[in-house]
Structure formats: structure tokens, C-alpha cells
């Protein structure tokens, strides 16, 4: 049974968990608090074969609480150093959920700079692993603050490759979903432009469009993002995130 008193952060965590539904035995690489809660929740419920790490280089038998320090007991199943992660990346046996400082209508992602590359207004992380991720295995994005400054007509710099730029040599190109604090989005359209898959409870489609710098595609009536079940809410609050760190990442 769905729980109606779930917070926005808890709805977002479940939406992130759903990104890994059907993935089976692959490495889930969530970046950020809410995606981490989502991946661990998925592993505890409908995707028990997901391979999770402790956030460093150890594969653990069971999902750890978010924010768990080195003193928290863990059952280690394997070692996953940086080099081996690249092997898994090239084999396509991974699904990462990254952040996005900017994302555009075709799923191009920017985490490198704001403004022109020759003279940027601000330097960010750089491209990091985004190019390799987006041409080798499924990639999703998490945006905790949905606004026209993030959802832009055209990104200032392409870090993660979108559908209008994917090279023919790409082994896999699957921008699975974009989850924000307002809704869930995908690219299941004829031209692979961004579509509203669902809006979170209490959010309207008009509010989402007003917070987006380009026209979003929609298919008829847009449903609400599903609420967590009673068991999922228990796992989020008591097992995966007992410190309520999720509330620091999603205010609304």
C-alpha cells in the first residue's frame, strides 16, 4: 500500500530506485544522497541482484546506511578498485546516476563549466567520467533543484553525450531517466527529446514547464510519480537513511 505522508525527498528516492528496475546483476553507481538511497532501496526490494559498493572499493553483501563510516560493520563480497570499474564500464555492466549542472532537451549533460569554454564564468568538475559513461552503459541524472538554469535549451559544454550527438561507434547509449525534485523525465519520443514521464505529488505540469528552459514533450495526461509503499518507507527511514540526510538534499 502506498504511503500518503511521504516527503518529497522520499518520493524522489523511490523515483531514483525505479531507474534501476530490471537491471539485474550490474554495478549500480549512484552519485548523491538521494540516488544512493534509491539504489540501496532497489537492492533491498525489487532488484536484489544489484551490485553495490561501500562508496569506495569494496563490494558489500548488503546495502549500508547512507553516511556509514568505516566503523559500521559490513560483509565484504569483493574488491572493486578503480581499474576494475573501468573494465565493468567498458563491458556495459554498470548503470550510473550522475548529477547535472545543466541538461538539455536531448540529454546532453554539463558538469564542466558555465559560459564559453574559452572564457567561462565558472569552472566546475570537468567532464569526469561522463563521456565514457554515456557511450558504454546506461546513464541517468539526478537534479535536486529543477530550474531553467539547469534544464537549458543548449548546454554550455557537453560532458555527457545526448541523443543528438551520440557517435555511431558508441557501444551503448541509453540515457534512462532524469529525476528532479519536481518530476521524472525520459527520452521515449520519436526524436529522443525530453518527455515528462511523471510529476511528483503536489506539482503541476505547468509548474514543471515554467521551471524548464525548453518545451517538454508530454503524452496526454501526465501521471503522478508513485508514492513509496509502507515497506519502502520503513526501509528508507529505519535502514537506508536513519539520519534523514535526504532532507538536506531535497528541501521541498
C-alpha positions as CSV (number, residue, x, y, z in Angstrom):
1,X,0.0,0.0,0.0
2,X,1.3,3.5,-0.9
3,X,2.0,5.9,1.9
4,X,0.4,9.3,1.5
5,X,2.5,11.0,4.2
6,X,5.8,10.5,2.3
7,X,8.0,13.6,1.9
8,X,9.2,14.9,-1.4
9,X,12.7,13.6,-0.7
10,X,11.2,10.1,-0.1
11,X,9.2,10.3,-3.4
12,X,12.4,11.3,-5.2
13,X,14.3,8.4,-3.6
14,X,11.7,5.9,-4.9
15,X,11.8,7.5,-8.3
16,X,15.6,7.1,-8.3
17,X,15.2,3.5,-7.2
18,X,12.9,2.8,-10.2
19,X,15.7,3.8,-12.6
20,X,17.4,0.5,-11.8
21,X,14.3,-1.6,-12.1
22,X,15.0,-4.6,-14.4
23,X,18.8,-4.1,-14.5
24,X,19.7,-7.3,-12.8
25,X,23.2,-8.1,-11.8
26,X,25.1,-5.0,-12.7
27,X,27.0,-2.4,-10.7
28,X,24.8,0.5,-9.5
29,X,26.8,3.7,-9.2
30,X,24.7,6.4,-7.6
31,X,26.2,9.9,-7.1
32,X,24.5,12.0,-4.4
33,X,22.5,11.2,-1.3
34,X,19.1,10.6,-2.8
35,X,20.4,8.4,-5.7
36,X,22.3,6.4,-3.1
37,X,19.2,5.9,-1.1
38,X,17.4,4.9,-4.3
39,X,20.0,2.3,-5.4
40,X,20.1,0.7,-2.0
41,X,16.4,0.7,-1.7
42,X,16.1,-1.0,-5.1
43,X,18.6,-3.7,-3.9
44,X,16.6,-4.3,-0.8
45,X,13.3,-4.7,-2.7
46,X,12.8,-5.4,-6.4
47,X,16.4,-5.6,-7.7
48,X,18.2,-7.9,-5.2
49,X,21.0,-8.8,-7.7
50,X,22.3,-5.2,-8.0
51,X,26.0,-5.0,-7.1
52,X,26.7,-2.1,-4.6
53,X,29.9,-0.8,-3.1
54,X,30.6,1.0,0.2
55,X,31.3,4.1,-1.8
56,X,35.0,3.3,-2.1
57,X,36.4,0.0,-3.4
58,X,34.5,-2.8,-1.5
59,X,31.5,-4.7,-2.8
60,X,29.2,-5.3,0.1
61,X,26.7,-8.1,0.7
62,X,24.0,-5.8,2.0
63,X,23.3,-2.1,1.4
64,X,24.9,0.2,4.0
65,X,23.2,3.1,5.7
66,X,23.8,6.4,3.9
67,X,26.7,8.2,5.6
68,X,28.0,5.0,7.2
69,X,31.6,5.5,8.5
70,X,34.4,2.9,8.4
71,X,33.4,1.6,11.9
72,X,30.0,0.4,10.7
73,X,30.0,-3.4,10.3
74,X,29.9,-4.7,6.7
75,X,30.1,-8.0,5.0
76,X,32.5,-7.7,2.1
77,X,31.9,-9.8,-1.0
78,X,34.6,-8.5,-3.3
79,X,37.2,-5.8,-4.2
80,X,36.3,-3.3,-6.9
81,X,39.3,-1.0,-7.4
82,X,39.3,1.9,-9.9
83,X,40.9,-0.1,-12.7
84,X,38.3,-2.9,-12.5
85,X,35.5,-0.3,-12.5
86,X,36.7,0.7,-15.9
87,X,36.6,-2.9,-17.1
88,X,32.9,-3.0,-16.0
89,X,32.2,0.3,-17.6
90,X,33.6,-0.8,-21.0
91,X,31.6,-4.1,-20.7
92,X,28.4,-2.2,-20.1
93,X,27.8,-3.9,-16.8
94,X,27.1,-0.6,-14.9
95,X,24.3,1.9,-14.6
96,X,25.4,5.3,-13.1
97,X,23.1,8.1,-11.9
98,X,25.1,11.3,-12.1
99,X,24.4,14.9,-11.3
100,X,23.9,17.6,-13.9
101,X,24.7,21.3,-13.6
102,X,23.0,21.6,-17.0
103,X,20.9,19.2,-19.1
104,X,19.2,19.9,-22.4
105,X,16.3,18.6,-24.3
106,X,18.3,15.7,-25.9
107,X,20.0,14.6,-22.7
108,X,23.4,16.3,-23.1
109,X,24.8,16.9,-19.7
110,X,27.3,19.6,-18.5
111,X,29.4,19.4,-15.3
112,X,32.4,21.2,-16.7
113,X,31.9,24.9,-16.9
114,X,29.3,27.7,-17.2
115,X,29.8,30.1,-20.1
116,X,32.0,29.6,-23.1
117,X,34.9,27.2,-22.7
118,X,37.4,29.9,-23.9
119,X,36.4,32.2,-21.1
120,X,33.9,30.6,-18.7
121,X,32.0,32.4,-16.0
122,X,32.6,29.4,-13.6
123,X,34.7,26.3,-13.7
124,X,33.1,23.1,-12.3
125,X,34.2,19.5,-12.0
126,X,35.3,18.9,-15.6
127,X,33.9,16.1,-17.7
128,X,34.9,13.4,-15.2
129,X,33.6,10.0,-16.4
130,X,30.6,11.4,-18.2
131,X,31.8,10.8,-21.8
132,X,32.7,7.1,-21.2
133,X,29.6,6.5,-19.2
134,X,27.2,7.8,-21.8
135,X,28.6,5.7,-24.7
136,X,29.2,2.4,-22.8
137,X,26.3,1.8,-20.4
138,X,23.0,3.2,-19.1
139,X,23.2,6.6,-17.5
140,X,20.6,8.6,-15.5
141,X,20.7,12.0,-14.0
142,X,19.6,13.5,-10.6
143,X,18.8,17.2,-10.3
144,X,17.8,18.3,-6.8
145,X,16.9,21.9,-7.8
146,X,14.9,21.9,-11.0
147,X,15.1,25.4,-12.7
148,X,15.6,27.0,-16.2
149,X,19.3,27.4,-15.3
150,X,19.7,23.6,-15.1
151,X,17.2,22.5,-17.7
152,X,18.5,24.6,-20.6
153,X,17.9,24.8,-24.4
154,X,21.6,24.0,-25.0
155,X,24.3,23.1,-22.5
156,X,27.4,25.3,-22.4
157,X,29.7,22.3,-22.6
158,X,28.9,18.7,-23.4
159,X,30.2,16.4,-20.7
160,X,27.7,13.5,-21.0
161,X,26.6,12.8,-24.6
162,X,23.0,13.3,-25.5
163,X,20.8,11.7,-28.2
164,X,21.6,14.4,-30.9
165,X,25.3,13.9,-30.5
166,X,25.9,10.2,-29.9
167,X,28.6,8.8,-32.1
168,X,28.0,5.8,-34.3
169,X,30.8,4.0,-32.6
170,X,29.0,4.1,-29.2
171,X,28.7,0.6,-27.7
172,X,25.6,1.6,-25.7
173,X,23.7,4.8,-25.5
174,X,20.9,4.8,-23.0
175,X,20.0,8.0,-21.1
176,X,17.5,6.2,-18.9
177,X,15.8,8.9,-16.9
178,X,16.3,12.3,-15.4
179,X,14.9,12.6,-11.9
180,X,14.4,16.1,-10.3
181,X,12.7,17.4,-7.3
182,X,9.7,18.2,-9.5
183,X,9.3,15.0,-11.6
184,X,10.7,12.2,-13.7
185,X,11.7,12.6,-17.4
186,X,12.8,10.3,-20.2
187,X,13.5,10.4,-23.9
188,X,10.9,8.0,-25.1
189,X,9.9,10.2,-28.1
190,X,10.4,9.8,-31.9
191,X,13.3,12.4,-31.9
192,X,14.5,11.5,-28.4
193,X,13.6,14.9,-26.9
194,X,12.9,15.0,-23.2
195,X,9.4,13.9,-22.1
196,X,7.6,14.3,-18.8
197,X,7.1,10.8,-17.5
198,X,5.5,11.9,-14.2
199,X,5.2,14.8,-11.8
200,X,5.7,14.4,-8.1
201,X,2.6,14.7,-5.8
202,X,1.7,18.4,-5.3
203,X,3.5,19.5,-8.5
204,X,1.7,20.5,-11.7
205,X,2.8,20.1,-15.3
206,X,2.6,23.9,-15.7
207,X,5.0,24.4,-12.8
208,X,7.4,21.9,-14.3
209,X,7.3,23.6,-17.7
210,X,7.8,27.0,-16.1
211,X,10.9,25.7,-14.4
212,X,12.3,24.4,-17.7
213,X,14.2,26.3,-20.4
214,X,12.7,24.4,-23.3
215,X,9.4,22.9,-24.3
216,X,8.9,19.4,-22.8
217,X,7.0,16.7,-24.6
218,X,4.0,15.1,-22.9
219,X,1.8,12.2,-23.8
220,X,-1.7,13.1,-22.8
221,X,-2.4,13.3,-19.1
222,X,0.8,13.1,-17.1
223,X,0.6,10.7,-14.1
224,X,1.9,11.4,-10.6
225,X,5.2,9.7,-9.5
226,X,4.3,6.8,-7.4
227,X,4.5,7.0,-3.6
228,X,6.6,4.6,-1.6
229,X,5.0,1.6,-0.1
230,X,4.8,1.1,3.7
231,X,7.8,-1.3,3.5
232,X,9.8,1.0,1.3
233,X,9.2,3.9,3.6
234,X,10.3,1.8,6.6
235,X,13.5,0.8,4.8
236,X,14.2,4.4,3.9
237,X,13.6,5.8,7.4
238,X,15.0,3.0,9.5
239,X,17.6,1.1,7.4
240,X,19.0,3.1,4.5
241,X,18.8,6.7,5.8
242,X,18.1,6.7,9.5
243,X,19.9,10.1,9.8
244,X,17.4,11.7,7.4
245,X,20.3,13.0,5.2
246,X,17.8,13.0,2.3
247,X,16.1,16.1,3.7
248,X,19.3,18.2,3.3
249,X,19.3,17.5,-0.5
250,X,15.6,18.0,-1.2
251,X,14.0,20.9,0.6
252,X,10.5,20.9,-0.9
